[in-house]
C-alpha cells in the first residue's frame, strides 16, 4: 500500500475508534459490528482508489467511489471525530491537514 493510502487508512482507523467508543460504547481498540463493516468498506475503497499512489484525501477527491449511504456514514464519523483527532493523535492530524492542504491536487 502506498504511503498516502497507508496514512489515510491509519487516520480512518483512529477516527472510527474515537467515534465507536464514544457513540457505541466499544472498548478501546475495538469496533462494533456496524463500525467494523464501515471500516472494511472504506479500506476497500482506499485500496482500489482510482488515483492509485497519487490518492488525495477523500474529502478533496472529485471522483466519489463510496455508495451514497456509506458516504453519509463516513462523513458523520469524520465530522464527529475530526476535532477530537488533535487530542488523540496530534501527529496523524497534522499529517492529514498537510496532505489535505498541499498534497490533494488532482489532475
NORMO-V820558 format. One record per pair of residues at least 4 apart in sequence whose ideal C-beta (glycine too) atoms are under 8 Angstrom apart, sorted by the first residue. I is the first residue (numbers start at 1). J is the second residue. D is the distance in Angstrom with one decimal. If there is no record, write none. Layout:
i: [I | I]
j: [J | J]
d: [D | D]
This chain:
i: [1 | 1 | 1 | 1 | 2 | 2 | 2 | 2 | 3 | 4 | 4 | 4 | 4 | 4 | 4 | 4 | 5 | 5 | 5 | 5 | 5 | 5 | 6 | 7 | 7 | 7 | 7 | 7 | 8 | 8 | 8 | 8 | 8 | 9 | 9 | 9 | 10 | 10 | 11 | 11 | 11 | 11 | 11 | 12 | 12 | 12 | 12 | 12 | 13 | 13 | 14 | 14 | 14 | 14 | 14 | 14 | 15 | 15 | 15 | 15 | 15 | 15 | 16 | 16 | 16 | 16 | 16 | 16 | 16 | 17 | 17 | 17 | 17 | 17 | 18 | 18 | 18 | 18 | 18 | 18 | 19 | 19 | 19 | 19 | 19 | 19 | 19 | 20 | 20 | 20 | 20 | 20 | 20 | 21 | 21 | 21 | 21 | 22 | 23 | 24 | 24 | 24 | 26 | 26 | 26 | 26 | 31 | 31 | 31 | 32 | 33 | 34 | 35 | 35 | 36 | 37 | 38 | 38 | 38 | 38 | 38 | 39 | 40 | 41 | 41 | 41 | 42 | 42 | 42 | 42 | 43 | 44 | 45 | 45 | 45 | 46 | 46 | 48 | 49 | 49 | 50 | 50 | 51 | 51 | 51 | 51 | 51 | 54 | 55 | 56 | 56 | 56 | 56 | 56 | 56 | 56 | 57 | 57 | 57 | 57 | 57 | 57 | 58 | 58 | 59 | 59 | 60 | 60 | 60 | 61 | 61 | 61 | 62 | 64 | 66 | 66 | 66 | 67 | 68 | 69 | 70 | 71 | 72 | 73 | 74 | 75 | 76 | 77 | 78 | 80 | 81 | 84 | 85 | 85 | 85 | 85 | 85 | 86 | 86 | 89 | 90 | 91 | 92 | 93 | 94 | 95 | 96 | 97 | 98 | 98 | 99 | 99 | 100]
j: [5 | 6 | 9 | 47 | 6 | 52 | 53 | 55 | 7 | 8 | 53 | 54 | 55 | 56 | 99 | 103 | 9 | 46 | 47 | 49 | 53 | 55 | 10 | 11 | 92 | 95 | 96 | 99 | 12 | 46 | 55 | 57 | 58 | 13 | 43 | 46 | 14 | 92 | 15 | 85 | 92 | 95 | 96 | 16 | 39 | 42 | 43 | 46 | 17 | 39 | 18 | 81 | 85 | 88 | 89 | 92 | 19 | 77 | 78 | 81 | 82 | 85 | 20 | 31 | 35 | 38 | 39 | 77 | 81 | 21 | 26 | 28 | 29 | 31 | 22 | 80 | 81 | 84 | 85 | 88 | 23 | 24 | 35 | 76 | 77 | 80 | 81 | 24 | 26 | 30 | 31 | 32 | 35 | 25 | 26 | 27 | 28 | 80 | 80 | 32 | 34 | 35 | 30 | 31 | 32 | 35 | 35 | 36 | 39 | 36 | 37 | 38 | 39 | 77 | 40 | 41 | 42 | 70 | 73 | 74 | 77 | 43 | 44 | 45 | 66 | 70 | 46 | 66 | 70 | 74 | 47 | 48 | 49 | 65 | 66 | 55 | 58 | 65 | 55 | 65 | 63 | 65 | 55 | 56 | 61 | 63 | 106 | 106 | 61 | 60 | 61 | 99 | 103 | 104 | 105 | 106 | 61 | 96 | 99 | 100 | 103 | 104 | 66 | 74 | 78 | 100 | 100 | 104 | 106 | 65 | 104 | 106 | 106 | 71 | 70 | 71 | 74 | 71 | 72 | 73 | 74 | 75 | 76 | 77 | 78 | 79 | 80 | 81 | 82 | 84 | 85 | 88 | 89 | 90 | 92 | 93 | 96 | 90 | 93 | 93 | 94 | 95 | 96 | 97 | 98 | 99 | 100 | 101 | 102 | 103 | 103 | 104 | 104]
d: [4.9 | 5.0 | 7.2 | 6.8 | 6.8 | 7.2 | 4.0 | 7.0 | 6.4 | 6.3 | 6.9 | 7.7 | 5.0 | 8.0 | 6.7 | 7.1 | 6.3 | 5.3 | 6.8 | 6.6 | 7.6 | 5.4 | 6.5 | 6.2 | 7.5 | 5.8 | 7.2 | 6.8 | 6.3 | 5.3 | 6.8 | 6.7 | 7.1 | 6.3 | 6.1 | 5.7 | 6.5 | 6.2 | 6.2 | 7.6 | 5.8 | 8.0 | 5.2 | 6.2 | 6.9 | 5.5 | 7.3 | 7.2 | 6.4 | 6.9 | 6.5 | 7.6 | 6.6 | 6.3 | 5.1 | 6.1 | 6.2 | 5.6 | 6.0 | 3.8 | 7.1 | 6.6 | 5.8 | 6.0 | 5.3 | 6.8 | 5.3 | 6.0 | 7.5 | 6.0 | 7.8 | 7.2 | 6.7 | 6.9 | 6.3 | 7.6 | 4.3 | 5.2 | 7.2 | 5.8 | 5.6 | 7.9 | 6.8 | 8.0 | 4.5 | 5.4 | 4.9 | 4.9 | 4.4 | 7.7 | 4.9 | 5.6 | 4.1 | 7.3 | 5.3 | 7.6 | 6.4 | 7.4 | 7.3 | 4.5 | 7.2 | 6.6 | 5.0 | 5.9 | 5.2 | 7.2 | 4.1 | 4.3 | 6.1 | 6.7 | 6.4 | 6.6 | 6.2 | 7.9 | 6.4 | 6.4 | 6.1 | 6.8 | 5.5 | 6.6 | 7.2 | 6.2 | 6.6 | 6.5 | 7.7 | 5.6 | 6.3 | 7.6 | 7.6 | 6.0 | 6.2 | 6.2 | 7.0 | 5.1 | 5.9 | 7.4 | 7.9 | 7.5 | 4.6 | 7.1 | 5.3 | 6.7 | 4.6 | 6.6 | 7.5 | 7.8 | 6.4 | 7.3 | 8.0 | 4.7 | 5.2 | 7.7 | 7.1 | 3.8 | 7.5 | 5.1 | 7.4 | 6.7 | 5.5 | 4.7 | 8.0 | 5.4 | 7.9 | 7.7 | 7.5 | 6.8 | 6.1 | 3.8 | 7.3 | 8.0 | 7.9 | 6.8 | 6.1 | 6.3 | 4.6 | 3.9 | 6.5 | 6.8 | 6.6 | 6.5 | 6.3 | 6.3 | 6.5 | 6.7 | 6.2 | 6.1 | 6.5 | 5.8 | 5.3 | 7.5 | 6.1 | 5.9 | 5.8 | 8.0 | 6.8 | 4.3 | 7.5 | 5.6 | 5.0 | 6.0 | 6.3 | 6.5 | 6.4 | 6.4 | 6.3 | 6.3 | 6.1 | 6.1 | 5.8 | 6.9 | 4.3 | 6.4 | 5.6]
